[in-house]
Amino acid sequence: MITERFAPSPTGPLHLGHAYSAWTAWQAAKENGGRFLLRMEDLDRSRVRPEFYRGIEEDLTWLGLTWDGPVLNQSDRVAAYQAALQHLNKAGLTYRCGCTRRDVAQAISAPQEGSSGAGHGPDGPVYPGTCRNKNIDRDAPYATRLNIAAALRAVPSTDPMVFNEIGAGPDGQTGAIAVNAAQMITEVGDVVLSRRDGAIAYHLAVVVDDAKQGVTHVTRGCDLFAATPIHRLLQKLLDLPVPIYRHHPLVRDDNGRRLAKRDDARAIAAYREAGLSAEQVIEHACAGAEIAPLTR
């Protein structure tokens, strides 16, 4: 059975981009007799608010979207993420990193790193590996990073990592896409799996939860296309099933900028209060993504 999901963060109101992504996933599930699940990615406890949980459910209901089963909150799943992290730790694929954001910026610009032109990966500037061979004190604040090179070596060369894209990446990438190991080392780097405050990072939580919920199709914006090789690698390392991916265009404002939660003027609740119908809001979202309107 096809299982789609919508996984917003309750850190602000839903906007047109959320409406388009949720509608796309919901429609795909319903047209194929599948399930549509709702998951709250609420691990950033400093930013989540009770009113945003309520607002998300109210907005989706108003748009005519229903979900199957109870809502899954990531904040209830910490033990599962920690178990996955421990698995990677025991395999020797992670290391402790004591760097702050300022430390990373300084390391990247330092001549000895030879990375003044450091690439920009899914999580920002590619980490130069400052702490990779250091012994960071467990009693000091530290993040846990995935050693990308070691992780890639742990995958047998006879078992290539491929994911199926039925949408399109930002450059039109579609079909069976092979993960490029060399590019991951230089363009992704050692991503964070758990932050200095102990919170599990997005990349690890999302693959663990997609597997837990039996998600077969992941529908999301093409801004997350670059993160897919990370997720594919983690799925391989944790022996998790691989969903089919559908990346879609981003909804943009009149100046071509992608919408963010700061765009309260384009919040679904604002359109509703202005008297627009759910169908009109979806049409606005499709126009912002420069695609033909979806049909109910």
C-alpha positions in Angstrom: 0.0 0.0 0.0 1.3 3.5 -0.9 2.0 5.5 2.2 2.6 9.2 2.0 3.4 11.6 4.8 3.5 15.3 5.6 6.0 16.3 8.3 5.9 19.9 9.2 7.7 21.5 12.2 5.4 23.2 14.7 7.6 26.3 14.9 5.4 28.6 12.9 2.2 28.8 10.8 1.8 26.8 7.6 2.2 28.8 4.4 1.4 28.2 0.7 4.5 26.1 0.3 3.3 23.7 3.0 -0.2 23.7 1.5 1.2 22.6 -1.9 3.4 19.9 -0.5 0.7 18.5 1.8 -1.9 18.5 -1.0 0.5 16.8 -3.4 1.2 14.0 -1.0 -2.5 13.6 0.1 -3.7 13.5 -3.5 -1.1 10.9 -4.5 -2.2 8.7 -1.6 -5.9 9.0 -2.1 -5.7 8.5 -5.9 -3.9 5.2 -5.3 -6.0 4.0 -2.4 -3.1 4.6 0.0 -2.5 6.2 3.4 -1.6 9.8 4.2 0.2 10.3 7.6 0.9 13.4 9.6 4.1 13.7 11.6 5.2 16.7 13.7 9.0 17.2 13.5 9.1 18.9 16.9 12.7 18.1 18.1 13.6 21.8 18.3 12.0 22.3 21.6 13.2 25.9 21.9 11.0 26.9 19.0 7.9 24.7 19.1 4.7 26.2 20.5 1.4 24.4 21.4 -0.5 26.9 19.2 1.4 25.8 16.1 0.5 22.1 16.6 -3.2 23.2 16.7 -2.8 25.6 13.8 -1.3 22.9 11.6 -4.1 20.5 12.2 -6.7 23.2 11.7 -5.2 24.4 8.5 -5.0 20.9 7.0 -8.5 20.2 8.0 -9.7 23.4 6.4 -7.9 22.5 3.2 -9.9 19.3 3.2 -7.0 17.0 4.0 -7.5 14.1 6.4 -4.8 11.8 7.8 -4.8 8.2 8.7 -4.1 7.2 12.3 -2.8 9.3 15.1 -0.3 12.1 14.6 3.3 11.0 15.3 5.4 13.5 17.4 9.1 13.1 17.0 9.5 14.3 20.6 8.0 11.0 21.6 10.6 9.0 19.6 13.9 10.0 21.2 14.7 6.5 22.4 14.4 5.2 18.8 16.8 7.9 17.5 19.3 7.2 20.3 19.3 3.5 19.5 20.1 4.3 15.8 22.8 6.7 16.9 24.3 4.1 19.2 24.4 1.6 16.3 26.4 4.0 14.2 28.6 4.8 17.2 29.4 1.2 17.8 30.3 0.7 14.2 32.9 3.4 14.5 31.2 5.7 12.0 30.8 8.8 14.2 32.9 11.2 16.2 32.4 13.8 18.8 32.7 17.4 17.6 33.2 20.3 20.0 33.0 23.1 17.4 30.6 25.9 17.6 29.3 27.6 14.4 31.9 30.3 14.9 34.6 27.6 15.2 33.4 26.1 11.9 33.4 29.4 10.1 36.9 30.2 11.4 38.2 26.8 10.4 36.8 27.1 6.9 38.5 30.4 6.4 41.8 29.4 7.9 44.6 29.0 5.3 45.8 25.8 6.9 42.5 24.2 6.1 42.9 25.0 2.5 39.2 25.5 2.3 38.7 29.2 1.7 36.4 28.1 -1.2 34.7 25.5 0.9 31.5 24.2 -0.7 28.0 24.7 0.6 26.2 21.5 1.4 22.7 20.7 2.6 23.4 21.9 6.1 25.5 25.0 5.1 29.3 25.2 4.6 30.9 21.8 4.4 32.5 20.9 7.7 36.3 20.7 7.3 36.7 17.8 9.8 38.4 19.8 12.5 37.4 17.3 15.3 37.6 14.1 13.2 40.8 12.9 14.8 40.5 14.7 18.2 39.5 13.2 21.5 36.7 15.5 22.7 35.9 15.3 26.4 32.5 13.7 27.0 31.8 16.1 29.8 32.1 19.1 27.4 29.3 20.1 25.1 29.7 18.2 21.8 27.7 17.3 18.7 27.9 13.9 17.1 28.9 13.9 13.4 28.8 11.1 10.8 32.2 10.4 9.4 31.1 10.4 5.7 34.3 8.8 4.3 34.2 6.0 6.9 30.5 5.5 6.3 30.9 5.2 2.6 33.7 2.7 3.0 31.4 0.6 5.2 29.1 0.1 2.2 30.2 -2.7 -0.1 31.3 -1.5 -3.5 29.1 -4.3 -5.0 26.0 -2.7 -3.4 25.6 0.7 -5.0 23.3 3.2 -3.4 20.5 4.3 -5.7 17.2 6.1 -5.0 14.2 6.4 -7.3 13.1 10.0 -8.1 9.6 10.3 -9.6 9.6 14.1 -9.3 12.6 16.2 -10.1 15.5 17.8 -8.4 16.5 21.5 -8.8 18.3 20.7 -12.0 15.7 18.3 -13.4 17.2 15.1 -11.9 14.8 12.3 -12.1 14.7 8.5 -12.5 17.1 6.1 -10.8 19.8 8.3 -9.3 23.1 6.8 -8.0 24.7 8.4 -4.9 28.1 9.8 -5.9 30.5 9.0 -3.0 33.2 11.5 -4.1 30.7 14.3 -4.2 29.3 13.4 -0.8 32.8 13.8 0.7 33.5 17.1 -0.9 30.0 18.6 -1.2 28.2 17.2 1.9 30.9 16.5 4.5 30.5 15.1 8.0 26.9 16.0 8.9 25.6 16.4 12.4 23.5 13.5 13.8 23.0 15.0 17.2 23.5 18.6 18.3 25.5 20.1 21.1 22.3 20.3 23.2 21.7 16.6 22.7 18.8 16.9 20.3 18.8 14.5 17.4 19.3 16.1 14.0 16.8 16.0 11.1 18.8 13.6 8.9 18.8 10.8 11.4 15.3 11.3 12.7 13.6 11.4 9.3 15.0 8.1 8.1 14.2 6.3 11.3 10.6 7.7 11.3 9.9 7.0 7.6 10.9 3.4 8.3 8.8 3.2 11.5 5.7 4.6 9.7 6.1 2.4 6.6 6.4 5.4 4.3 6.7 4.3 0.7 6.7 7.7 -1.0 8.4 10.9 0.3 7.0 14.0 -1.2 8.9 17.2 -0.3 10.4 20.4 -1.8 13.3 20.2 -4.2 15.4 22.2 -1.6 15.7 18.9 0.2 16.9 17.0 -2.9 20.5 17.5 -1.9 19.9 15.8 1.5 18.6 12.6 -0.2 22.1 11.0 -0.6 22.6 11.5 3.2 19.3 9.8 3.9 20.1 7.0 1.4 23.5 6.4 3.1 21.9 6.3 6.6 19.2 3.9 5.3 22.0 1.6 4.1 24.0 1.8 7.3 20.9 1.2 9.5 19.4 -1.5 7.2 16.2 0.6 6.6 13.8 0.4 3.6 14.2 2.9 0.9 11.1 5.0 -0.1 10.5 6.5 -3.5 11.1 10.2 -3.6 9.0 12.9 -5.2 10.7 16.3 -5.0 8.6 19.2 -6.3 9.1 22.9 -7.2 9.1 25.4 -4.4 6.4 28.0 -4.0 8.0 31.4 -4.4 6.9 35.0 -3.9 6.6 37.7 -6.5 10.3 38.3 -6.3 11.3 34.7 -6.8 12.2 34.0 -3.2 11.1 30.7 -1.6 8.5 31.1 1.1 9.5 30.7 4.8 7.7 30.7 8.0 8.5 34.4 8.4 6.1 35.0 5.5 3.0 35.4 7.7 1.2 37.3 5.0 1.1 34.0 3.0 0.1 31.9 5.9 -2.8 29.6 5.2 -4.7 31.1 8.2 -4.3 34.6 6.8 -5.9 33.5 3.5 -8.7 31.8 5.3 -9.4 34.9 7.4 -9.4 37.0 4.2 -12.3 34.9 2.9 -10.5 32.7 0.3 -11.7 29.2 -0.2 -9.5 26.1 0.2 -9.6 25.7 -3.6 -8.4 29.2 -4.1 -5.5 28.8 -1.7 -4.4 25.6 -3.5 -4.6 27.5 -6.8 -2.4 30.3 -5.3 0.1 27.7 -4.1 0.3 26.1 -7.6 0.8 29.5 -9.2 3.6 30.1 -6.8 5.2 26.8 -7.8 4.6 27.7 -11.5 2.7 24.6 -12.2 -0.9 23.8 -13.3 -3.4 23.9 -10.5 -4.2 20.5 -8.8 -7.7 19.1 -9.0 -9.7 17.8 -6.1 
